[in-house]
Amino acid sequence: MIAYLLLLVAVVSRVAVLPHTAWLNFTAVGGALLYFGARRPWREMIAPLGVLMATDYCLTVYAYHYPFHWQSYVITWVWYAAAMVLGLILLSARASFTRVAAAALLGPTSFFLVSNYAVWAEGGMYPHTLSGLAACFVAAIPFYRNDVLSTAIVLGLAFGVPALVRRMQAGQAQAVLVRK
């Protein structure tokens, strides 16, 4: 249930923070996908993929008023699936602080590397030289920073709050045993 609520938060965080210029990719998408992969069975992973694909379409066509070319989104959609697999691999068995921190760094870093390389390779914004690639990555640093921060916040809350509640309940149970 929480995984689906986080998916809803991810969609709302993308749609509600228009225009994105002020927030520069500060959304719950990465954290929601990592959490979904960690907490839901693999056969349910089509749901967030479909919802985020539809969100990409709606944002492109209705919010940004650009023509939609699905080929431009394939890399992003593959990353959505890969983020859920990363959550499955890193966080499903045991979600320690170290594993959650690693996921909060690996998820956005992988998206930063893959998506910006695709922008450089497929687009005409940057020259197809090493300095053009570097310029593409440098221009994306503010987006990357906010993606890491938002992913860390979402994962920290999603995994940290239940762990804190369990720890507090265990402490209360221990206190009751000591009093008896």
Secondary structure in CASP SS format (residue, H / E / C, confidence):
PFRMAT SS
TARGET T0000
AUTHOR 0000-0000-0000
METHOD secondary structure of the structure
MODEL  1
M C 1.00
I H 1.00
A H 1.00
Y H 1.00
L H 1.00
L H 1.00
L H 1.00
L H 1.00
V H 1.00
A H 1.00
V H 1.00
V H 1.00
S H 1.00
R H 1.00
V H 1.00
A H 1.00
V C 1.00
L C 1.00
P C 1.00
H C 1.00
T C 1.00
A C 1.00
W C 1.00
L C 1.00
N C 1.00
F C 1.00
T C 1.00
A C 1.00
V H 1.00
G H 1.00
G H 1.00
A H 1.00
L H 1.00
L H 1.00
Y H 1.00
F H 1.00
G H 1.00
A H 1.00
R H 1.00
R C 1.00
P C 1.00
W H 1.00
R H 1.00
E H 1.00
M C 1.00
I H 1.00
A H 1.00
P H 1.00
L H 1.00
G H 1.00
V H 1.00
L H 1.00
M H 1.00
A H 1.00
T H 1.00
D H 1.00
Y H 1.00
C H 1.00
L H 1.00
T H 1.00
V H 1.00
Y H 1.00
A H 1.00
Y C 1.00
H C 1.00
Y C 1.00
P C 1.00
F C 1.00
H C 1.00
W H 1.00
Q H 1.00
S H 1.00
Y H 1.00
V H 1.00
I H 1.00
T H 1.00
W H 1.00
V H 1.00
W H 1.00
Y H 1.00
A H 1.00
A H 1.00
A H 1.00
M H 1.00
V H 1.00
L H 1.00
G H 1.00
L H 1.00
I H 1.00
L H 1.00
L H 1.00
S C 1.00
A C 1.00
R C 1.00
A C 1.00
S C 1.00
F H 1.00
T H 1.00
R H 1.00
V H 1.00
A H 1.00
A H 1.00
A H 1.00
A H 1.00
L H 1.00
L H 1.00
G H 1.00
P H 1.00
T H 1.00
S H 1.00
F H 1.00
F H 1.00
L H 1.00
V H 1.00
S H 1.00
N H 1.00
Y H 1.00
A H 1.00
V H 1.00
W H 1.00
A H 1.00
E H 1.00
G C 1.00
G C 1.00
M C 1.00
Y C 1.00
P C 1.00
H C 1.00
T C 1.00
L H 1.00
S H 1.00
G H 1.00
L H 1.00
A H 1.00
A H 1.00
C H 1.00
F H 1.00
V H 1.00
A H 1.00
A C 1.00
I H 1.00
P H 1.00
F H 1.00
Y H 1.00
R H 1.00
N H 1.00
D H 1.00
V H 1.00
L H 1.00
S H 1.00
T H 1.00
A H 1.00
I H 1.00
V H 1.00
L H 1.00
G H 1.00
L H 1.00
A H 1.00
F H 1.00
G H 1.00
V H 1.00
P H 1.00
A H 1.00
L H 1.00
V H 1.00
R H 1.00
R H 1.00
M H 1.00
Q H 1.00
A H 1.00
G H 1.00
Q H 1.00
A H 1.00
Q H 1.00
A H 1.00
V H 1.00
L H 1.00
V H 1.00
R H 1.00
K C 1.00
END
